[in-house]
């Protein structure tokens, strides 16, 4: 998903795929707290800074850049 920041710059964000089994490994790694808990986790595009920290720790590679 592409979103614009406050200056109108388009940013690429991450999305968590269906492979997520809600293990929680990504939650403490996100510096902007963009990940919400649920049956599978969801990344809020407006908060995601595209750092990839979530993807680096995910055991099933569920977070993907979009």
Biopython code that builds the backbone (N, CA, C, O; Angstrom):
import numpy as np
from Bio.PDB.StructureBuilder import StructureBuilder

atoms = [
    (1, "UNK", "N", (0.845, -1.174, 0.000)),
    (1, "UNK", "CA", (0.000, 0.000, 0.000)),
    (1, "UNK", "C", (0.889, 1.236, 0.000)),
    (1, "UNK", "O", (1.892, 1.285, 0.713)),
    (2, "UNK", "N", (0.536, 2.196, -0.770)),
    (2, "UNK", "CA", (1.282, 3.443, -0.801)),
    (2, "UNK", "C", (0.482, 4.512, -0.081)),
    (2, "UNK", "O", (-0.723, 4.655, -0.284)),
    (3, "UNK", "N", (1.171, 5.250, 0.757)),
    (3, "UNK", "CA", (0.534, 6.347, 1.475)),
    (3, "UNK", "C", (1.424, 7.567, 1.357)),
    (3, "UNK", "O", (2.609, 7.457, 1.039)),
    (4, "UNK", "N", (0.851, 8.728, 1.613)),
    (4, "UNK", "CA", (1.622, 9.961, 1.584)),
    (4, "UNK", "C", (1.859, 10.439, 3.005)),
    (4, "UNK", "O", (0.968, 10.380, 3.853)),
    (5, "UNK", "N", (3.086, 10.918, 3.256)),
    (5, "UNK", "CA", (3.367, 11.489, 4.566)),
    (5, "UNK", "C", (2.846, 12.919, 4.612)),
    (5, "UNK", "O", (2.182, 13.370, 3.679)),
    (6, "UNK", "N", (3.141, 13.627, 5.687)),
    (6, "UNK", "CA", (2.614, 14.983, 5.875)),
    (6, "UNK", "C", (3.105, 15.967, 4.823)),
    (6, "UNK", "O", (2.454, 16.979, 4.562)),
    (7, "UNK", "N", (4.257, 15.669, 4.218)),
    (7, "UNK", "CA", (4.802, 16.544, 3.175)),
    (7, "UNK", "C", (4.342, 16.129, 1.773)),
    (7, "UNK", "O", (4.744, 16.739, 0.782)),
    (8, "UNK", "N", (3.503, 15.096, 1.690)),
    (8, "UNK", "CA", (3.015, 14.640, 0.401)),
    (8, "UNK", "C", (3.934, 13.663, -0.309)),
    (8, "UNK", "O", (3.742, 13.373, -1.489)),
    (9, "UNK", "N", (4.941, 13.150, 0.407)),
    (9, "UNK", "CA", (5.868, 12.186, -0.170)),
    (9, "UNK", "C", (5.238, 10.798, -0.090)),
    (9, "UNK", "O", (4.740, 10.400, 0.963)),
    (10, "UNK", "N", (5.259, 10.066, -1.196)),
    (10, "UNK", "CA", (4.690, 8.726, -1.224)),
    (10, "UNK", "C", (5.646, 7.743, -0.566)),
    (10, "UNK", "O", (6.833, 7.701, -0.889)),
    (11, "UNK", "N", (5.111, 6.951, 0.361)),
    (11, "UNK", "CA", (5.896, 5.971, 1.091)),
    (11, "UNK", "C", (5.384, 4.568, 0.800)),
    (11, "UNK", "O", (4.180, 4.366, 0.645)),
    (12, "UNK", "N", (6.285, 3.607, 0.726)),
    (12, "UNK", "CA", (5.886, 2.207, 0.608)),
    (12, "UNK", "C", (5.780, 1.657, 2.019)),
    (12, "UNK", "O", (6.585, 2.016, 2.878)),
    (13, "UNK", "N", (4.828, 0.812, 2.273)),
    (13, "UNK", "CA", (4.661, 0.231, 3.592)),
    (13, "UNK", "C", (4.671, -1.281, 3.508)),
    (13, "UNK", "O", (4.715, -1.852, 2.419)),
    (14, "UNK", "N", (4.632, -1.920, 4.652)),
    (14, "UNK", "CA", (4.565, -3.368, 4.743)),
    (14, "UNK", "C", (3.138, -3.810, 5.014)),
    (14, "UNK", "O", (2.332, -3.064, 5.570)),
    (15, "UNK", "N", (2.842, -5.044, 4.609)),
    (15, "UNK", "CA", (1.557, -5.674, 4.895)),
    (15, "UNK", "C", (1.865, -7.064, 5.421)),
    (15, "UNK", "O", (2.796, -7.714, 4.945)),
    (16, "UNK", "N", (1.099, -7.525, 6.392)),
    (16, "UNK", "CA", (1.305, -8.859, 6.943)),
    (16, "UNK", "C", (0.407, -9.839, 6.195)),
    (16, "UNK", "O", (-0.805, -9.645, 6.105)),
    (17, "UNK", "N", (1.019, -10.890, 5.664)),
    (17, "UNK", "CA", (0.296, -11.880, 4.863)),
    (17, "UNK", "C", (-0.408, -12.909, 5.752)),
    (17, "UNK", "O", (-0.270, -12.897, 6.975)),
    (18, "UNK", "N", (-1.156, -13.787, 5.111)),
    (18, "UNK", "CA", (-1.916, -14.813, 5.818)),
    (18, "UNK", "C", (-1.041, -15.855, 6.509)),
    (18, "UNK", "O", (-1.549, -16.655, 7.295)),
    (19, "UNK", "N", (0.251, -15.863, 6.235)),
    (19, "UNK", "CA", (1.152, -16.792, 6.911)),
    (19, "UNK", "C", (1.313, -16.461, 8.391)),
    (19, "UNK", "O", (1.768, -17.302, 9.167)),
    (20, "UNK", "N", (0.949, -15.258, 8.785)),
    (20, "UNK", "CA", (1.079, -14.817, 10.174)),
    (20, "UNK", "C", (0.284, -15.735, 11.098)),
    (20, "UNK", "O", (-0.878, -16.045, 10.838)),
    (21, "UNK", "N", (0.935, -16.166, 12.185)),
    (21, "UNK", "CA", (0.213, -16.947, 13.181)),
    (21, "UNK", "C", (0.210, -16.241, 14.546)),
    (21, "UNK", "O", (0.044, -16.876, 15.588)),
    (22, "UNK", "N", (0.397, -14.926, 14.516)),
    (22, "UNK", "CA", (0.276, -14.059, 15.689)),
    (22, "UNK", "C", (1.196, -14.473, 16.835)),
    (22, "UNK", "O", (0.769, -14.553, 17.987)),
    (23, "UNK", "N", (2.458, -14.734, 16.509)),
    (23, "UNK", "CA", (3.419, -15.148, 17.539)),
    (23, "UNK", "C", (3.885, -13.984, 18.396)),
    (23, "UNK", "O", (4.324, -14.184, 19.529)),
    (24, "UNK", "N", (3.793, -12.762, 17.865)),
    (24, "UNK", "CA", (4.167, -11.591, 18.628)),
    (24, "UNK", "C", (5.608, -11.139, 18.472)),
    (24, "UNK", "O", (6.003, -10.150, 19.090)),
    (25, "UNK", "N", (6.404, -11.825, 17.670)),
    (25, "UNK", "CA", (7.820, -11.464, 17.509)),
    (25, "UNK", "C", (7.996, -10.052, 16.956)),
    (25, "UNK", "O", (8.955, -9.366, 17.309)),
    (26, "UNK", "N", (7.100, -9.621, 16.111)),
    (26, "UNK", "CA", (7.237, -8.324, 15.447)),
    (26, "UNK", "C", (6.849, -7.135, 16.313)),
    (26, "UNK", "O", (7.378, -6.039, 16.131)),
    (27, "UNK", "N", (5.939, -7.335, 17.244)),
    (27, "UNK", "CA", (5.398, -6.215, 18.020)),
    (27, "UNK", "C", (6.460, -5.357, 18.697)),
    (27, "UNK", "O", (6.435, -4.139, 18.518)),
    (28, "UNK", "N", (7.387, -5.916, 19.460)),
    (28, "UNK", "CA", (8.361, -5.053, 20.131)),
    (28, "UNK", "C", (9.403, -4.446, 19.199)),
    (28, "UNK", "O", (10.123, -3.527, 19.587)),
    (29, "UNK", "N", (9.487, -4.954, 17.976)),
    (29, "UNK", "CA", (10.487, -4.467, 17.027)),
    (29, "UNK", "C", (10.045, -3.216, 16.280)),
    (29, "UNK", "O", (10.887, -2.478, 15.767)),
    (30, "UNK", "N", (8.755, -2.966, 16.210)),
    (30, "UNK", "CA", (8.240, -1.831, 15.431)),
    (30, "UNK", "C", (8.468, -0.524, 16.182)),
    (30, "UNK", "O", (7.898, -0.323, 17.254)),
    (31, "UNK", "N", (9.296, 0.371, 15.634)),
    (31, "UNK", "CA", (9.602, 1.619, 16.341)),
    (31, "UNK", "C", (8.451, 2.622, 16.376)),
    (31, "UNK", "O", (8.482, 3.569, 17.161)),
    (32, "UNK", "N", (7.437, 2.423, 15.534)),
    (32, "UNK", "CA", (6.314, 3.367, 15.497)),
    (32, "UNK", "C", (5.012, 2.766, 16.006)),
    (32, "UNK", "O", (3.959, 3.396, 15.912)),
    (33, "UNK", "N", (5.076, 1.550, 16.546)),
    (33, "UNK", "CA", (3.896, 0.849, 17.045)),
    (33, "UNK", "C", (2.789, 0.782, 15.994)),
    (33, "UNK", "O", (1.619, 1.030, 16.283)),
    (34, "UNK", "N", (3.188, 0.443, 14.768)),
    (34, "UNK", "CA", (2.247, 0.393, 13.650)),
    (34, "UNK", "C", (1.518, -0.944, 13.542)),
    (34, "UNK", "O", (0.627, -1.089, 12.705)),
    (35, "UNK", "N", (1.874, -1.913, 14.363)),
    (35, "UNK", "CA", (1.299, -3.249, 14.257)),
    (35, "UNK", "C", (0.202, -3.432, 15.297)),
    (35, "UNK", "O", (0.401, -3.178, 16.485)),
    (36, "UNK", "N", (-0.970, -3.881, 14.822)),
    (36, "UNK", "CA", (-2.104, -4.139, 15.707)),
    (36, "UNK", "C", (-2.304, -5.641, 15.837)),
    (36, "UNK", "O", (-2.168, -6.379, 14.861)),
    (37, "UNK", "N", (-2.627, -6.091, 17.043)),
    (37, "UNK", "CA", (-2.856, -7.504, 17.299)),
    (37, "UNK", "C", (-4.234, -7.931, 16.825)),
    (37, "UNK", "O", (-5.171, -7.133, 16.781)),
    (38, "UNK", "N", (-4.339, -9.208, 16.470)),
    (38, "UNK", "CA", (-5.589, -9.814, 16.056)),
    (38, "UNK", "C", (-5.333, -11.267, 15.719)),
    (38, "UNK", "O", (-4.294, -11.811, 16.095)),
    (39, "UNK", "N", (-6.252, -11.905, 15.020)),
    (39, "UNK", "CA", (-6.049, -13.289, 14.605)),
    (39, "UNK", "C", (-4.765, -13.402, 13.772)),
    (39, "UNK", "O", (-3.963, -14.318, 13.953)),
    (40, "UNK", "N", (-4.600, -12.451, 12.863)),
    (40, "UNK", "CA", (-3.304, -12.180, 12.264)),
    (40, "UNK", "C", (-3.060, -10.702, 12.513)),
    (40, "UNK", "O", (-4.005, -9.928, 12.666)),
    (41, "UNK", "N", (-1.821, -10.319, 12.554)),
    (41, "UNK", "CA", (-1.512, -8.926, 12.852)),
    (41, "UNK", "C", (-1.705, -8.055, 11.618)),
    (41, "UNK", "O", (-1.651, -8.535, 10.486)),
    (42, "UNK", "N", (-1.928, -6.780, 11.854)),
    (42, "UNK", "CA", (-2.159, -5.819, 10.781)),
    (42, "UNK", "C", (-1.203, -4.652, 10.983)),
    (42, "UNK", "O", (-1.001, -4.195, 12.108)),
    (43, "UNK", "N", (-0.615, -4.169, 9.889)),
    (43, "UNK", "CA", (0.249, -3.000, 9.945)),
    (43, "UNK", "C", (-0.544, -1.794, 9.457)),
    (43, "UNK", "O", (-1.087, -1.804, 8.352)),
    (44, "UNK", "N", (-0.605, -0.769, 10.276)),
    (44, "UNK", "CA", (-1.290, 0.459, 9.893)),
    (44, "UNK", "C", (-0.369, 1.268, 8.981)),
    (44, "UNK", "O", (0.679, 1.748, 9.413)),
    (45, "UNK", "N", (-0.764, 1.412, 7.737)),
    (45, "UNK", "CA", (0.074, 2.055, 6.719)),
    (45, "UNK", "C", (0.447, 3.482, 7.082)),
    (45, "UNK", "O", (1.539, 3.944, 6.748)),
    (46, "UNK", "N", (-0.444, 4.179, 7.759)),
    (46, "UNK", "CA", (-0.158, 5.575, 8.087)),
    (46, "UNK", "C", (0.926, 5.717, 9.159)),
    (46, "UNK", "O", (1.496, 6.796, 9.321)),
    (47, "UNK", "N", (1.214, 4.638, 9.889)),
    (47, "UNK", "CA", (2.259, 4.664, 10.912)),
    (47, "UNK", "C", (3.550, 3.990, 10.454)),
    (47, "UNK", "O", (4.624, 4.286, 10.980)),
    (48, "UNK", "N", (3.454, 3.095, 9.491)),
    (48, "UNK", "CA", (4.608, 2.322, 9.042)),
    (48, "UNK", "C", (5.637, 3.226, 8.359)),
    (48, "UNK", "O", (5.296, 4.023, 7.484)),
    (49, "UNK", "N", (6.898, 3.089, 8.772)),
    (49, "UNK", "CA", (7.970, 3.891, 8.171)),
    (49, "UNK", "C", (8.841, 3.060, 7.230)),
    (49, "UNK", "O", (9.904, 3.513, 6.806)),
    (50, "UNK", "N", (8.397, 1.852, 6.904)),
    (50, "UNK", "CA", (9.075, 1.000, 5.925)),
    (50, "UNK", "C", (10.494, 0.625, 6.363)),
    (50, "UNK", "O", (11.400, 0.544, 5.534)),
    (51, "UNK", "N", (10.684, 0.397, 7.658)),
    (51, "UNK", "CA", (12.028, 0.083, 8.159)),
    (51, "UNK", "C", (12.385, -1.387, 8.008)),
    (51, "UNK", "O", (13.565, -1.732, 7.946)),
    (52, "UNK", "N", (11.378, -2.262, 7.949)),
    (52, "UNK", "CA", (11.635, -3.690, 7.780)),
    (52, "UNK", "C", (11.974, -4.436, 9.055)),
    (52, "UNK", "O", (12.310, -5.619, 9.000)),
    (53, "UNK", "N", (11.895, -3.776, 10.208)),
    (53, "UNK", "CA", (12.226, -4.434, 11.477)),
    (53, "UNK", "C", (11.314, -5.627, 11.739)),
    (53, "UNK", "O", (11.764, -6.651, 12.253)),
    (54, "UNK", "N", (10.057, -5.504, 11.395)),
    (54, "UNK", "CA", (9.100, -6.602, 11.600)),
    (54, "UNK", "C", (9.468, -7.811, 10.741)),
    (54, "UNK", "O", (9.433, -8.950, 11.207)),
    (55, "UNK", "N", (9.817, -7.552, 9.500)),
    (55, "UNK", "CA", (10.168, -8.629, 8.575)),
    (55, "UNK", "C", (11.439, -9.354, 9.006)),
    (55, "UNK", "O", (11.574, -10.560, 8.804)),
    (56, "UNK", "N", (12.357, -8.618, 9.592)),
    (56, "UNK", "CA", (13.636, -9.207, 10.000)),
    (56, "UNK", "C", (13.488, -10.252, 11.097)),
    (56, "UNK", "O", (14.305, -11.169, 11.179)),
    (57, "UNK", "N", (12.463, -10.137, 11.947)),
    (57, "UNK", "CA", (12.305, -11.062, 13.067)),
    (57, "UNK", "C", (11.192, -12.084, 12.874)),
    (57, "UNK", "O", (11.063, -13.000, 13.686)),
    (58, "UNK", "N", (10.397, -11.958, 11.842)),
    (58, "UNK", "CA", (9.263, -12.858, 11.636)),
    (58, "UNK", "C", (9.740, -14.260, 11.247)),
    (58, "UNK", "O", (10.482, -14.415, 10.277)),
    (59, "UNK", "N", (9.317, -15.285, 12.002)),
    (59, "UNK", "CA", (9.764, -16.648, 11.697)),
    (59, "UNK", "C", (9.161, -17.237, 10.414)),
    (59, "UNK", "O", (9.672, -18.225, 9.889)),
    (60, "UNK", "N", (8.087, -16.640, 9.914)),
    (60, "UNK", "CA", (7.456, -17.161, 8.694)),
    (60, "UNK", "C", (7.450, -16.140, 7.551)),
    (60, "UNK", "O", (6.756, -16.332, 6.553)),
    (61, "UNK", "N", (8.211, -15.067, 7.694)),
    (61, "UNK", "CA", (8.306, -14.038, 6.664)),
    (61, "UNK", "C", (6.945, -13.482, 6.245)),
    (61, "UNK", "O", (6.701, -13.257, 5.059)),
    (62, "UNK", "N", (6.070, -13.264, 7.210)),
    (62, "UNK", "CA", (4.732, -12.748, 6.900)),
    (62, "UNK", "C", (4.709, -11.277, 6.478)),
    (62, "UNK", "O", (3.965, -10.932, 5.561)),
    (63, "UNK", "N", (5.490, -10.400, 7.107)),
    (63, "UNK", "CA", (5.480, -8.996, 6.648)),
    (63, "UNK", "C", (6.164, -8.859, 5.282)),
    (63, "UNK", "O", (7.309, -9.274, 5.103)),
    (64, "UNK", "N", (5.454, -8.282, 4.346)),
    (64, "UNK", "CA", (5.974, -8.107, 2.978)),
    (64, "UNK", "C", (5.836, -6.648, 2.556)),
    (64, "UNK", "O", (4.824, -6.014, 2.857)),
    (65, "UNK", "N", (6.839, -6.106, 1.863)),
    (65, "UNK", "CA", (6.659, -4.759, 1.326)),
    (65, "UNK", "C", (5.631, -4.769, 0.197)),
    (65, "UNK", "O", (5.583, -5.698, -0.609)),
    (66, "UNK", "N", (4.830, -3.744, 0.157)),
    (66, "UNK", "CA", (3.828, -3.639, -0.925)),
    (66, "UNK", "C", (4.015, -2.357, -1.690)),
    (66, "UNK", "O", (3.273, -2.088, -2.634)),
]
sb = StructureBuilder()
sb.init_structure("model")
sb.init_model(0)
sb.init_chain("A")
sb.init_seg("    ")
for serial, (resi, resn, name, xyz) in enumerate(atoms, 1):
    if name == "N":
        sb.init_residue(resn, " ", resi, " ")
    sb.init_atom(name, np.array(xyz, "f"), 0.0, 1.0, " ", f" {name:<3s}", serial, name[0])
structure = sb.get_structure()
